[in-house]
């Protein structure tokens, strides 16, 4: 991983964490007014998604220049919204924390525990949506570039499934499938020689684009990346749920 990769990873994490912090703060202060909460949280999240698409485009442009491939591709930032990436109404997605909140209360939890459950739901939604903007904008940027023959998944953390899914290459037009709260990176591979040098094969059945609303779903991820082996021994998944 180069200095450029490390810088981009840090910037991406900072952006994701900022959006998550904004989203959870909005829940804490506005949850009693459903419409105000939804308007504010969607403004924050979708602003973060557009910023992530812009950041990803700049990174991939610089990455291409590292290998002597000058290329710029403008992305339509309005393609990176909750509704378009999930193929679901945005207000329905971000109303889900209310289900967590009232569900906890119905089960007898105190209000503090119910709020904690709702905050966790908001946090996971925001983190996943910003990450989906990253994977989708990366796929859109790579699409149509003959110099990019593949990309690699770079796991973050200790998720067994992501580590297994990283043992293969993806075609550039395929949006990297993720699971909820996933933080995996992707790294483009330029040229046939570079692909051969990885020693990796393409994932089985990896021949077309994964619908973006499925790419954020764990079951769809496993369906579209071939057979991901079950880990021989359950390991602790630090911070990845």
Short mmCIF file of the C-alpha atoms (twelve columns), coordinates in Angstrom:
data_MODEL
# 
_entry.id   MODEL 
# 
loop_
_atom_site.group_PDB 
_atom_site.id 
_atom_site.type_symbol 
_atom_site.label_atom_id 
_atom_site.label_alt_id 
_atom_site.label_comp_id 
_atom_site.label_asym_id 
_atom_site.label_seq_id 
_atom_site.Cartn_x 
_atom_site.Cartn_y 
_atom_site.Cartn_z 
_atom_site.pdbx_PDB_model_num 
ATOM 1   C CA . UNK A 1   0.000   0.000   0.000   1 
ATOM 2   C CA . UNK A 2   1.453   3.337   -1.071  1 
ATOM 3   C CA . UNK A 3   1.444   6.675   0.741   1 
ATOM 4   C CA . UNK A 4   -1.409  7.726   -1.556  1 
ATOM 5   C CA . UNK A 5   -3.452  4.709   -0.474  1 
ATOM 6   C CA . UNK A 6   -2.790  5.395   3.205   1 
ATOM 7   C CA . UNK A 7   -3.743  9.054   2.848   1 
ATOM 8   C CA . UNK A 8   -6.964  8.187   1.053   1 
ATOM 9   C CA . UNK A 9   -7.858  5.552   3.644   1 
ATOM 10  C CA . UNK A 10  -7.362  8.088   6.439   1 
ATOM 11  C CA . UNK A 11  -9.416  10.746  4.638   1 
ATOM 12  C CA . UNK A 12  -12.179 8.270   3.920   1 
ATOM 13  C CA . UNK A 13  -12.308 7.148   7.547   1 
ATOM 14  C CA . UNK A 14  -12.390 10.746  8.717   1 
ATOM 15  C CA . UNK A 15  -15.290 11.551  6.385   1 
ATOM 16  C CA . UNK A 16  -17.222 8.442   7.423   1 
ATOM 17  C CA . UNK A 17  -16.715 9.156   11.123  1 
ATOM 18  C CA . UNK A 18  -17.787 12.772  10.658  1 
ATOM 19  C CA . UNK A 19  -21.022 11.752  8.945   1 
ATOM 20  C CA . UNK A 20  -21.761 9.132   11.604  1 
ATOM 21  C CA . UNK A 21  -21.172 11.705  14.340  1 
ATOM 22  C CA . UNK A 22  -23.518 14.171  12.635  1 
ATOM 23  C CA . UNK A 23  -26.218 11.545  12.112  1 
ATOM 24  C CA . UNK A 24  -26.174 10.330  15.703  1 
ATOM 25  C CA . UNK A 25  -26.158 13.893  17.046  1 
ATOM 26  C CA . UNK A 26  -29.227 14.663  14.917  1 
ATOM 27  C CA . UNK A 27  -31.035 11.651  16.355  1 
ATOM 28  C CA . UNK A 28  -30.203 12.723  19.891  1 
ATOM 29  C CA . UNK A 29  -31.522 16.236  19.417  1 
ATOM 30  C CA . UNK A 30  -34.328 15.794  16.882  1 
ATOM 31  C CA . UNK A 31  -35.806 12.314  17.283  1 
ATOM 32  C CA . UNK A 32  -38.931 13.639  18.949  1 
ATOM 33  C CA . UNK A 33  -39.746 15.468  15.705  1 
ATOM 34  C CA . UNK A 34  -39.698 12.723  13.085  1 
ATOM 35  C CA . UNK A 35  -39.889 14.995  10.034  1 
ATOM 36  C CA . UNK A 36  -37.164 17.316  11.265  1 
ATOM 37  C CA . UNK A 37  -34.930 14.368  12.134  1 
ATOM 38  C CA . UNK A 38  -35.402 12.787  8.703   1 
ATOM 39  C CA . UNK A 39  -34.765 16.033  6.836   1 
ATOM 40  C CA . UNK A 40  -31.600 16.800  8.767   1 
ATOM 41  C CA . UNK A 41  -30.132 13.305  8.844   1 
ATOM 42  C CA . UNK A 42  -30.652 12.784  5.113   1 
ATOM 43  C CA . UNK A 43  -29.032 16.129  4.362   1 
ATOM 44  C CA . UNK A 44  -26.001 15.099  6.423   1 
ATOM 45  C CA . UNK A 45  -25.724 11.564  5.042   1 
ATOM 46  C CA . UNK A 46  -26.270 12.441  1.398   1 
ATOM 47  C CA . UNK A 47  -23.847 15.344  1.670   1 
ATOM 48  C CA . UNK A 48  -21.332 12.826  2.981   1 
ATOM 49  C CA . UNK A 49  -22.095 10.416  0.141   1 
ATOM 50  C CA . UNK A 50  -21.447 13.082  -2.493  1 
ATOM 51  C CA . UNK A 51  -18.266 14.114  -0.727  1 
ATOM 52  C CA . UNK A 52  -17.147 10.476  -0.690  1 
ATOM 53  C CA . UNK A 53  -17.766 10.127  -4.425  1 
ATOM 54  C CA . UNK A 54  -15.701 13.260  -5.062  1 
ATOM 55  C CA . UNK A 55  -12.894 12.021  -2.813  1 
ATOM 56  C CA . UNK A 56  -12.914 8.591   -4.482  1 
ATOM 57  C CA . UNK A 57  -12.726 10.099  -7.957  1 
ATOM 58  C CA . UNK A 58  -9.751  12.241  -6.937  1 
ATOM 59  C CA . UNK A 59  -8.005  9.211   -5.406  1 
ATOM 60  C CA . UNK A 60  -8.477  6.997   -8.456  1 
ATOM 61  C CA . UNK A 61  -7.325  9.789   -10.755 1 
ATOM 62  C CA . UNK A 62  -4.147  10.141  -8.689  1 
ATOM 63  C CA . UNK A 63  -3.761  6.361   -8.519  1 
ATOM 64  C CA . UNK A 64  -3.879  6.144   -12.308 1 
ATOM 65  C CA . UNK A 65  -1.254  8.857   -12.620 1 
ATOM 66  C CA . UNK A 66  1.050   6.856   -10.340 1 
ATOM 67  C CA . UNK A 67  1.301   4.244   -13.068 1 
ATOM 68  C CA . UNK A 68  1.532   6.762   -15.896 1 
ATOM 69  C CA . UNK A 69  -2.116  6.635   -16.918 1 
ATOM 70  C CA . UNK A 70  -3.596  10.117  -17.133 1 
ATOM 71  C CA . UNK A 71  -7.366  9.964   -16.889 1 
ATOM 72  C CA . UNK A 72  -10.186 12.083  -15.552 1 
ATOM 73  C CA . UNK A 73  -13.778 11.003  -15.366 1 
ATOM 74  C CA . UNK A 74  -16.536 13.218  -14.039 1 
ATOM 75  C CA . UNK A 75  -19.099 11.479  -11.861 1 
ATOM 76  C CA . UNK A 76  -22.741 12.513  -11.506 1 
ATOM 77  C CA . UNK A 77  -22.866 13.180  -7.773  1 
ATOM 78  C CA . UNK A 78  -26.642 12.880  -7.647  1 
ATOM 79  C CA . UNK A 79  -26.204 9.162   -8.360  1 
ATOM 80  C CA . UNK A 80  -24.817 8.684   -4.846  1 
ATOM 81  C CA . UNK A 81  -27.811 9.083   -2.589  1 
ATOM 82  C CA . UNK A 82  -29.527 6.773   -0.125  1 
ATOM 83  C CA . UNK A 83  -32.485 6.100   -2.419  1 
ATOM 84  C CA . UNK A 84  -30.384 5.356   -5.503  1 
ATOM 85  C CA . UNK A 85  -27.816 3.195   -3.749  1 
ATOM 86  C CA . UNK A 86  -30.359 1.185   -1.750  1 
ATOM 87  C CA . UNK A 87  -33.202 1.256   -4.274  1 
ATOM 88  C CA . UNK A 88  -35.461 2.148   -1.351  1 
ATOM 89  C CA . UNK A 89  -37.077 5.395   -0.242  1 
ATOM 90  C CA . UNK A 90  -34.557 7.265   1.886   1 
ATOM 91  C CA . UNK A 91  -37.101 8.228   4.535   1 
ATOM 92  C CA . UNK A 92  -38.001 4.563   5.005   1 
ATOM 93  C CA . UNK A 93  -34.352 3.655   5.560   1 
ATOM 94  C CA . UNK A 94  -33.688 6.342   8.132   1 
ATOM 95  C CA . UNK A 95  -36.980 5.763   9.931   1 
ATOM 96  C CA . UNK A 96  -35.678 2.312   10.939  1 
ATOM 97  C CA . UNK A 97  -34.077 3.580   14.179  1 
ATOM 98  C CA . UNK A 98  -37.582 4.323   15.438  1 
ATOM 99  C CA . UNK A 99  -38.309 0.627   15.119  1 
ATOM 100 C CA . UNK A 100 -35.231 -0.138  17.202  1 
ATOM 101 C CA . UNK A 101 -36.219 2.483   19.785  1 
ATOM 102 C CA . UNK A 102 -39.852 1.474   20.228  1 
ATOM 103 C CA . UNK A 103 -39.038 -2.212  19.901  1 
ATOM 104 C CA . UNK A 104 -36.695 -1.969  22.881  1 
ATOM 105 C CA . UNK A 105 -39.294 -0.106  24.912  1 
ATOM 106 C CA . UNK A 106 -41.921 -2.711  24.053  1 
ATOM 107 C CA . UNK A 107 -39.599 -5.436  25.321  1 
ATOM 108 C CA . UNK A 108 -39.283 -3.664  28.647  1 
ATOM 109 C CA . UNK A 109 -35.974 -1.863  28.222  1 
ATOM 110 C CA . UNK A 110 -35.547 1.517   29.867  1 
ATOM 111 C CA . UNK A 111 -35.395 4.646   27.730  1 
ATOM 112 C CA . UNK A 112 -31.606 4.919   27.912  1 
ATOM 113 C CA . UNK A 113 -31.200 1.407   26.508  1 
ATOM 114 C CA . UNK A 114 -33.773 2.108   23.802  1 
ATOM 115 C CA . UNK A 115 -31.902 5.257   22.773  1 
ATOM 116 C CA . UNK A 116 -28.647 3.326   22.680  1 
ATOM 117 C CA . UNK A 117 -30.227 0.782   20.326  1 
ATOM 118 C CA . UNK A 118 -31.539 3.546   18.057  1 
ATOM 119 C CA . UNK A 119 -28.184 5.330   18.033  1 
ATOM 120 C CA . UNK A 120 -26.478 2.093   17.046  1 
ATOM 121 C CA . UNK A 121 -28.952 1.703   14.180  1 
ATOM 122 C CA . UNK A 122 -28.369 5.279   12.973  1 
ATOM 123 C CA . UNK A 123 -24.604 4.804   13.199  1 
ATOM 124 C CA . UNK A 124 -24.637 1.608   11.143  1 
ATOM 125 C CA . UNK A 125 -26.931 3.079   8.503   1 
ATOM 126 C CA . UNK A 126 -24.799 6.181   8.043   1 
ATOM 127 C CA . UNK A 127 -21.503 4.289   7.985   1 
ATOM 128 C CA . UNK A 128 -22.814 1.753   5.466   1 
ATOM 129 C CA . UNK A 129 -24.366 4.376   3.187   1 
ATOM 130 C CA . UNK A 130 -21.167 6.420   3.026   1 
ATOM 131 C CA . UNK A 131 -19.210 3.246   2.279   1 
ATOM 132 C CA . UNK A 132 -21.647 2.280   -0.458  1 
ATOM 133 C CA . UNK A 133 -21.033 5.670   -2.075  1 
ATOM 134 C CA . UNK A 134 -17.344 4.771   -2.092  1 
ATOM 135 C CA . UNK A 135 -17.754 1.343   -3.689  1 
ATOM 136 C CA . UNK A 136 -20.331 2.523   -6.255  1 
ATOM 137 C CA . UNK A 137 -18.401 5.637   -7.301  1 
ATOM 138 C CA . UNK A 138 -15.222 3.557   -7.610  1 
ATOM 139 C CA . UNK A 139 -16.990 1.076   -9.901  1 
ATOM 140 C CA . UNK A 140 -18.431 3.929   -11.959 1 
ATOM 141 C CA . UNK A 141 -15.012 5.558   -12.281 1 
ATOM 142 C CA . UNK A 142 -13.314 2.312   -13.375 1 
ATOM 143 C CA . UNK A 143 -16.078 1.351   -15.801 1 
ATOM 144 C CA . UNK A 144 -14.962 1.746   -19.407 1 
ATOM 145 C CA . UNK A 145 -11.246 2.116   -18.645 1 
ATOM 146 C CA . UNK A 146 -9.442  -0.564  -20.636 1 
ATOM 147 C CA . UNK A 147 -6.225  -0.060  -18.664 1 
ATOM 148 C CA . UNK A 148 -7.841  -1.310  -15.434 1 
ATOM 149 C CA . UNK A 149 -8.136  -5.058  -15.693 1 
ATOM 150 C CA . UNK A 150 -9.319  -5.777  -12.165 1 
ATOM 151 C CA . UNK A 151 -9.299  -4.585  -8.596  1 
ATOM 152 C CA . UNK A 152 -8.412  -6.180  -5.302  1 
ATOM 153 C CA . UNK A 153 -10.359 -6.107  -2.064  1 
ATOM 154 C CA . UNK A 154 -8.262  -4.892  0.873   1 
ATOM 155 C CA . UNK A 155 -9.868  -6.055  4.137   1 
ATOM 156 C CA . UNK A 156 -10.011 -3.786  7.141   1 
ATOM 157 C CA . UNK A 157 -10.271 -5.440  10.535  1 
ATOM 158 C CA . UNK A 158 -10.625 -9.153  11.162  1 
ATOM 159 C CA . UNK A 159 -13.834 -10.137 9.368   1 
ATOM 160 C CA . UNK A 160 -13.423 -13.743 8.214   1 
ATOM 161 C CA . UNK A 161 -15.799 -13.344 5.296   1 
ATOM 162 C CA . UNK A 162 -14.088 -10.208 3.985   1 
ATOM 163 C CA . UNK A 163 -10.695 -11.868 4.304   1 
ATOM 164 C CA . UNK A 164 -11.972 -14.854 2.320   1 
ATOM 165 C CA . UNK A 165 -13.574 -12.588 -0.289  1 
ATOM 166 C CA . UNK A 166 -10.216 -10.797 -0.685  1 
ATOM 167 C CA . UNK A 167 -8.658  -14.010 -2.000  1 
ATOM 168 C CA . UNK A 168 -9.721  -13.170 -5.540  1 
ATOM 169 C CA . UNK A 169 -10.051 -10.339 -8.060  1 
ATOM 170 C CA . UNK A 170 -13.099 -8.357  -9.140  1 
ATOM 171 C CA . UNK A 171 -13.872 -7.050  -12.603 1 
ATOM 172 C CA . UNK A 172 -13.782 -3.230  -12.725 1 
ATOM 173 C CA . UNK A 173 -17.478 -2.896  -13.596 1 
ATOM 174 C CA . UNK A 174 -18.552 -4.848  -10.505 1 
ATOM 175 C CA . UNK A 175 -19.451 -2.852  -7.415  1 
ATOM 176 C CA . UNK A 176 -17.553 -4.436  -4.534  1 
ATOM 177 C CA . UNK A 177 -20.161 -6.164  -2.370  1 
ATOM 178 C CA . UNK A 178 -20.070 -5.220  1.301   1 
ATOM 179 C CA . UNK A 179 -21.869 -6.036  4.498   1 
ATOM 180 C CA . UNK A 180 -23.346 -3.659  7.054   1 
ATOM 181 C CA . UNK A 181 -20.672 -1.467  8.631   1 
ATOM 182 C CA . UNK A 182 -18.027 -2.822  6.231   1 
ATOM 183 C CA . UNK A 183 -14.797 -0.836  5.930   1 
ATOM 184 C CA . UNK A 184 -12.933 -2.742  3.204   1 
ATOM 185 C CA . UNK A 185 -10.845 -0.826  0.679   1 
ATOM 186 C CA . UNK A 186 -10.370 -1.585  -2.985  1 
ATOM 187 C CA . UNK A 187 -7.213  -1.216  -5.052  1 
ATOM 188 C CA . UNK A 188 -7.284  -1.032  -8.889  1 
ATOM 189 C CA . UNK A 189 -4.932  -3.291  -10.839 1 
ATOM 190 C CA . UNK A 190 -3.618  -1.759  -14.059 1 
ATOM 191 C CA . UNK A 191 -2.687  -4.083  -16.924 1 
ATOM 192 C CA . UNK A 192 -2.566  -7.820  -17.589 1 
ATOM 193 C CA . UNK A 193 0.968   -8.192  -16.225 1 
ATOM 194 C CA . UNK A 194 -0.055  -6.630  -12.917 1 
ATOM 195 C CA . UNK A 195 -3.066  -8.955  -12.726 1 
ATOM 196 C CA . UNK A 196 -0.839  -11.983 -13.265 1 
ATOM 197 C CA . UNK A 197 1.572   -10.712 -10.618 1 
ATOM 198 C CA . UNK A 198 -1.160  -10.775 -7.973  1 
ATOM 199 C CA . UNK A 199 -1.402  -14.560 -8.282  1 
ATOM 200 C CA . UNK A 200 -5.169  -14.221 -7.775  1 
ATOM 201 C CA . UNK A 201 -8.036  -15.519 -9.888  1 
ATOM 202 C CA . UNK A 202 -11.319 -13.750 -10.511 1 
ATOM 203 C CA . UNK A 203 -14.178 -14.643 -8.208  1 
ATOM 204 C CA . UNK A 204 -16.432 -17.351 -9.587  1 
ATOM 205 C CA . UNK A 205 -19.366 -15.901 -11.470 1 
ATOM 206 C CA . UNK A 206 -17.898 -12.408 -11.339 1 
ATOM 207 C CA . UNK A 207 -18.888 -11.305 -14.822 1 
ATOM 208 C CA . UNK A 208 -21.342 -8.456  -14.350 1 
ATOM 209 C CA . UNK A 209 -22.188 -5.514  -12.169 1 
ATOM 210 C CA . UNK A 210 -23.761 -6.126  -8.775  1 
ATOM 211 C CA . UNK A 211 -26.898 -4.016  -8.279  1 
ATOM 212 C CA . UNK A 212 -25.966 -1.285  -5.819  1 
ATOM 213 C CA . UNK A 213 -28.943 -1.971  -3.560  1 
ATOM 214 C CA . UNK A 214 -27.729 -5.563  -3.218  1 
ATOM 215 C CA . UNK A 215 -24.060 -4.718  -2.811  1 
ATOM 216 C CA . UNK A 216 -24.615 -3.527  0.740   1 
ATOM 217 C CA . UNK A 217 -26.315 -6.734  1.795   1 
ATOM 218 C CA . UNK A 218 -24.330 -9.571  3.354   1 
ATOM 219 C CA . UNK A 219 -26.300 -12.377 1.693   1 
ATOM 220 C CA . UNK A 220 -26.059 -10.733 -1.716  1 
ATOM 221 C CA . UNK A 221 -22.342 -10.253 -1.180  1 
ATOM 222 C CA . UNK A 222 -21.854 -13.944 -0.620  1 
ATOM 223 C CA . UNK A 223 -24.076 -14.801 -3.589  1 
ATOM 224 C CA . UNK A 224 -22.151 -12.603 -6.003  1 
ATOM 225 C CA . UNK A 225 -18.567 -13.331 -5.027  1 
ATOM 226 C CA . UNK A 226 -18.608 -17.054 -5.531  1 
ATOM 227 C CA . UNK A 227 -18.301 -19.550 -2.718  1 
ATOM 228 C CA . UNK A 228 -16.816 -17.854 0.310   1 
ATOM 229 C CA . UNK A 229 -15.506 -20.563 2.638   1 
ATOM 230 C CA . UNK A 230 -16.794 -20.645 6.178   1 
ATOM 231 C CA . UNK A 231 -14.045 -19.966 8.708   1 
ATOM 232 C CA . UNK A 232 -12.739 -23.136 10.367  1 
ATOM 233 C CA . UNK A 233 -12.943 -21.486 13.738  1 
ATOM 234 C CA . UNK A 234 -15.076 -18.594 14.939  1 
ATOM 235 C CA . UNK A 235 -12.931 -15.542 15.532  1 
ATOM 236 C CA . UNK A 236 -13.781 -12.324 17.245  1 
ATOM 237 C CA . UNK A 237 -14.981 -9.720  14.731  1 
ATOM 238 C CA . UNK A 238 -13.613 -6.520  16.192  1 
ATOM 239 C CA . UNK A 239 -15.750 -3.480  15.509  1 
ATOM 240 C CA . UNK A 240 -17.253 -4.873  12.309  1 
ATOM 241 C CA . UNK A 241 -20.857 -5.518  13.317  1 
# 
